[in-house]
Amino acid sequence: MKTNVYIDAGNLYYGLLRDDQSAKWLDPLALARTLIRKDHVLGSVKFYTARVRTYPYDAKAIERQRIYLRALSEISGLEIVEGYYNRNKVWMPAVSSECRNCNEATNGRVHVVKLEEKRTDVNIATDMLYDVFTSDIDAVALISGDSDFIAPLELIRRKFGKQVLVFDPHERFSDICYHASYYAHIPRDLPAKCQLPEVIPVGSNGRTIHRPEAWA
């Protein structure tokens, strides 16, 4: 059973990788191969992400992501599909009473920088439907727990009779489970077992990419 895999990198990061430094040097292709069942044949694997252009909490995060995406570009059989981030300054309700009553607050709201990933969900949904329409795949496998994908997954499963596999990076329950042929939470220890090599050769001139020290 030929199966294409679609990885929502942001959902995967916040659900499974953010708090585990040792798991962030992840090999998405190895993860996909480990997750799909033995009766499925791996087709294309697509990794959907967006480059962080500014990050006020950790300036080195931008460089680590750049190194990581460069390393992923060396993996044969993995396609990277990029969206982008919007950076907006918005007023939002403060959580703590100290923030609500501070000098910078207005009517209980504070001025914050809000980063929003754009196009990723649309890119994933579009590619899943396009592949179902135009290729000979039997199933789609989505690595995400985002319920925004319910509509395209329901269409793929009911209208086109394809199997829909969902691997949720979050421990919490998601309504997406009701719209999948197969649904499972990704084991918390699995990413640490699906890591890239510490050093990756680039081209034929002796250049290499090294795992960031912060992710050691």
Secondary structure, DSSP 8 states (H G I E B T S, - for coil): -EEEEEEEHHHHIIIIITT-GGGSSB-HHHHHHHHS-TT-EEEEEEEEE---S--TT-THHHHHHHHHHHHHTTSTTEEEEE-EEEEEEEEEE-SSHHHHTSTT-BTTEEEEEEEEEESHHHHHHHHHHHHHHHS--SEEEEE---GGGHHHHHIIIIIS--EEEEEE-SSS--GGGGG-SEEEE--TTSGGGSB--SEEEETTTTEEEE--GGG-
